[in-house]
């Protein structure tokens, strides 16, 4: 284990070594046991976390707020409209001022082409740990909770586990690339064999996938791609059907300069793939005992059917959601 992670930023799982992440998981499992036994664990007594949300949130917001309360501290629920950010205050000024008032800053900003840049700017000028609650590239807390859930159901040695991340249809909004990109980077580091399925119009970022392939080589896992959802499900022990937008087709500058046209094109492409759904037929293609994961909220009837999502023999999405709490507490306790 790594004994000292105090004041470390947490912007991506990929920034932390395997040994450092192992320390996080050990801590998360310990904290989960304490929570189950109703044992006080106020490791952050009287400390303050500033949570800044540019978008809506259920699991992330509540895991951070509840986590800070259980650790003995307090979390401020901040949104851009509550702050001078809405009047143009810079990330630099926000980071410096909040650093002088508390002990940690966490932020969600998923706007494509600007989210990660904003988080990086906060981290550059903050003198306290900055934690990414999701940006347009990464969702590190979700990655931790996902892997913790895999460990719980398949054991701590996940080498050789066959896991499929599949694009799925949803019409609610163009969802960020950050969840599947985080999973593709993280899982192969622990020896997991990952298959990623998506229509050609909905790729993940090429540079991130190149890095994921290097992570697989170093970690003993594997990464393969297909444009056939059925093929991806065959023999899988874990399936993750998840919609994401078509941002990966465009360079960031191209998208920002032609945002309306790109979004129009993405919407037209989306309607061609309504058949990309995780249903009972596709589940039968997977391995016996397959488990379904999803970061939630799932677009029921589009990404996945109710019959699959609500099947307790298959779905472990609520375990996954609960583990957002324990992994968040681990990062906060270790860094703050």
N, C-alpha and C positions, 0 to 999 in steps of 0.2 A: 504493500500500500504506500501511497504518497502521503506524508504526514502534514504537509503545509500547502494549502491552496488559498490561503488568505489573500484577499484583494485581487484575485484572478478574475479577469473578464470572462464571460461565458457567451460568446457570440456564435459559436458553431462547435458541434461535437468534434469536428475535424481539427480544431485548434488544440485539442487536448490529447495527450498520449493515451495509449491503451491502459497503461498502469494508472494514470490519473482517472480515467473513466471507471476502471475497476474499483477504485476508492469510492467513487460516487455511488456505484451499485451496492457496495458493502454497506455504506452509510444509509442508503435508501431502504435496504432490507431491514437494518436495525431500527430505523425510524418507523417502519411499517409495523414491526412487532410491538414497539412501544405504544403506538397508536391503538393497536388491537387490544393491548393489555390496559389501556387507559392510564398509562404511566406519564406523568408530566415530563416534558423534555424541552425546557425553556433555555435553549442554547443561545438565543438572541434576545435576552431580556433587555427591554427598554430601547431596542434598536428600531430604526425606521427605514422602510423601503418605499421608494416612489415608483408607482406603476403608471406608465404613460401609455394609453391606448389610442391609436389612430383609427382602429376598427372595432367592431363588435367582438365579444368574447364570452364564452361560458366556462369551459374547463380551465383555460389559462388564467383568466381573471380570478376565479374562485380558488384554484389551487394555490396561487400566490398569496391571496389575502388570507385564506384559512390557514395556509402554511405558516405565514408570519405570526398569526395569532397563537397557533399551537407552539411555535418556537419562542413565544414570550414577547414578541415585538409587535409593531403596527405597520400596516401597509396603507399608503394613500392611494385612493382610486382617482386617477387623473386622466382626463381626455383633452385633446387639443383645444376644444372650445372652452375648457375651463382655465386655460393657461394663455400666456401671452404669445404662445406659438401661433395662435390664430391671428395675431397681429404682426407676425413676421419675426418673432424672436428667434435667434439662431440656436442651433444645437449646441454650439460652443458655450454660449452664455447660460443656457439651461443646465448643461452638465456641470459647469463650475459652481453655479449657485446652489443647485441641489446637493452637490458633494459637500458643501459647507454646512448643510442643514440635516443631513442624514447619513446612512451607512450603506445604501445600495440604490441603484437605479435600474429599473426594468422597463423595456419598451417594446411595443408591437407597432410596426410600420411596414405594411405589405405592398405599398404602391410600387408597381413594377418600374424598375430603373432608378428608384430613389430610396426605397426602404432600407436596404443594407448600408447605403451611403450615409443615411441619417444615423443609424446605429453605430457605424464606425466613427462618425464625428463625435457622438456622445462619448464613446470609449476613449478617444484621443485626448479629450479635455477633462474627463472625470478623474477624480482622485479616489473614488470608491468603485467597487465592482459594478460593471454594466452587464446586464443580462438580456439576451434577445428573447422576446416573447413571440417572435416570428417576424421575418422580413420577407422580401421577395425572392430570396435565395435559400434561406435555411429556416428550420424550425427545430432548434436543438433540444428543447424540453420534450417535444413530442417524440423525438428519436429515442431519448432515454427511457421514457415510459413504455414505448413499444418494445424495446429490447429487454427491459425488466420483465414485461409480461411474457415474452418468449422464454426467458429463463425460468419463470414460474411454471410454465406448462410443458417445457421440453428439457429442462435441466440447464445447468450453468455451462455445460459444454455443448454449444450449438453447432459445432463443426459438422458439415454435411447436411444440415437441415435444408429442405427444399422450400423456398418461399417465393411467391409470385406477387409482384406489385403490378396491378393492371389499371390502366385508364378505364373509366366508366362514364357513361352518359349522365349528365345533370344539366338542368336548364336554369338553375337559380342565379348563378353569377359565374364569371370567369375566375376560378379559384387559383390561388398561387401555385407555383411549382415547388414551393419550399418543402412540403411534407415528403413527396416521393424522392426529391433530390437528397434530403437528409437521410432517408432510409437507405438509398442506394449507396451513399458514402459510408454509412455506419455499419450496416449488417455484414457486409463481406469482411470487415476487419475482425469479425468474430467467427470466421470460417463458414458463414452461411452462403449457400448457393442461391443467388437471386436471379429471377427472370423478370424482366420488365416488358410489358406489353402495351402498345399504344398505336393508334392510327398514325399514318405518316404526317398528318397535319398537326399532331399534338406531341411533338418530341419534348424531351427534357433538354436542358442546356448542354451543348456539346462539351464545353470545357469542364463542367461538373461531372459529366459521365466519363470523360477521360481520366479525371482524378479518381473516380469511383473504381475504374478498372485497375488503376495502380494500387488502390487500397485493397482490392480483392487479391491481387498478386502477393502483396505483403502479408495479408491476414490469413491466407489459406482458403478464402472463399472463392466464389466465381460470380460473374455477371454476364448475362446474355440478354439479347433483345429479340422481340418478335412483333409482328403486326397482326398476329392471330390470337385472339383471346382464348379460344378453346385450347389451342396448343399450349398456351401459358399455364392453363389450369391443370393439365394432365400430370398426375402424380404429385402435385403440390401438397405439402403438409400444412402450409399457412398461405392464405390468400388475402390480399388487401386490395379490394376494388375501390378506386378513388378517382374522382374527376379532377382534372387540372386544365387550365386554359392553354391556348396555343401560343403563348408568349415565346416559347423556345424556338419558334420558326423565325423570329425576327431578332436582329441585333437591337440592343437597347436604344441606340440613337435612332434607328429606323422606326422603332415603335413609338418613341416619344415624339418624333417629327410627323408621324402619320397615324396617330393613335386612333382617330375615328375610323379610318379606312381599315386598319388592322383589326379592330374590334368587329367591324362589319364582316370581314373575311372569316374571323374565328367563329362568329355566330352561324354563318352559312355552312362552314365545315362541320360544326357541331351536329346539325340536323341530319347528317348522313350516317350517324353512328348511334342511333337510338337502341340498336340491338346489343350494344356493349353493356350488359347488365349481369350481375352475379345472381343467378337463379338456381333452382334445385337441379336443373339439367347440368349446368356447369359444375356445380358442387360435386355431382356424381363423377365427373371426370377427374377430380382430385383424389388424393390418397385417402384411404379409409382413416377416419379419425381427424380429418382436416379441421383446422381452426380458422375462423374468419376474424380479421382485425380491421378496424377503421378508426381514424382519428376523431370522427364525429364532428358536427352533425352529419349523418348519412342522408343522402337524398333518397328517401324510401320510394321504391317502385321505379327508380331510374338507375341509380348506382347498384342497388341491391334490393331484393324483394323482402317483404316482411317475413315470409316463411323461413328465409335463411337468417336474417338479422336477429330474429326473435327465438331462434332455435338454441336452447341452452347447451345442446350437445356440440354445437358448431361455433356459436358466436362467443367471443371473449372480449367484446368491445367495452363492457362495463368494468372488467378487470383493468383493461387498458386505460380507461378514463380515470379510475381511482388512482392508478399508479402515477398519474400526472401530479397528484398531491405529494406522494412520497419522494419522487425524484426531484421535484421543485424544492422541497424542504432540504434535501441533501445538498443541492447546489447552494442554496442560501446559507445553510449552516456552515458549509466548508469555506465559502468565499467571504462571508460577512462577519 
